[in-house]
């Protein structure tokens, strides 16, 4: 059984199934503009799995947070 994460209206969404809203077609994998619909309709689309929450992009480690290599001193 496919489970989805809890609905978060602040998340970014992608289209799972092709759909048309106000004459604009959105295809599978397209980013879905949540401003195109009301919060209620956004929740309905999510609950019915027409759209899915987009995975968060992986953040590259910043230079100051990455482990530092120790320099070997020659004798």
N, C-alpha and C positions, 0 to 999 in steps of 0.2 A: 504494500500500500504506500502510495506517495504521500509524504507529509510535507507541509509547507511551514515556513517560519511564521511567527505571529505577525499580523498585519501592522506595518509601521507606515503611516502616511508621509513621513519625511524621507523614506527610502527612495531609491531610484528604481524604476520598473522597466522590464522588457516584455515584449509581446510574445506570448506562447502560441496563440492561434491567430490567424489572419482575421482582422476585424476592421470595420469601417465606422467611423464616428464623424458626424456632420459632413459627410462626403469625402473625408480623408481616409485613405486606406493605410493600415499599419500591418506590416508583414512580420512573420516569425523572426525573432531576433532583433527587431527594431527597438530602439529606445522609445518608451511610451511617455509622452509629456503629460504629467499628472495635472497640469493646468487646463487640459482639454476637457476635463469632466469635473463634476462636483466630488467632494470627499466621500459622499454616500455611494455614488456610482463607482468611484475608484475602489472602494471596499468590496462592492459587488463583483466587479471584474476580477479582483484578486481572489475572492472566495470561490468563484466559479472557475478559476484557473485560466482565464483568458490572458491574464498578465501575471508575471512572477517578479519577485524582488530580484534586482540585479545584484550579483555578487560584488562586494567591495573590492576595488583594485588593491593589489598588494603594494605596500609601501616599501620602497627601497630604504635600506638603513642609511641614516645620515652619517657623514664622516665623523662627527663628534661622538656618536653612539656606537660606532663599530669598534670591535676589539683592536687594540693597538699591538703591532708586532714589535717585539724588543729587538734592538740591534745588537748583534754579537760584536764584542770588542776583541780585536786581535791582540795577541801578546807579542 
